[in-house]
């Protein structure tokens, strides 16, 4: 099971094969996804509700504190066929 500690580690290493990113649905800003490397240039994603509740709490707290910032350009999340906005670490 992914813990908040491991999630934080993976969120901060964008150039690593086991990185994680946070995205939210462009049409439903309350729906967050955790996105990872699917290999061969693809991604895999899962709703944040699929993880421990502490992960969603951390994501929301980090957004509210300005630690995660919205990428204004929407991107297609291929495995879900929907437009999302990725969130980046503010200090990245």
C-alpha positions, 0 to 999 in steps of 0.5 A: 500500500502506498503511504503518504511518505512514499507518495511524497518521495515519488511525487518529487522525482519527475525524471525517475521511472517510478514517479507519480503526478497529481492531476484533476479532471478539467470538468470536475475540479473535485476529481483528482487522479494519481498518474504514474509511468506506464512504460513505453511512453504511456501513463496509468492513472487511478482516482485518488480515492483508490489510495489511502484517505491520507493521500487525498488529504495530503494532496488537498492540504498541499494545494491549499498551502500553495505547494502544488500549482496548476498547469494551465494547459489541459492534457489528455489523460489517455487511459481515461480519455479525459482532459486533466490539469496536472499539478506541479510542485511549487518549488520544482 
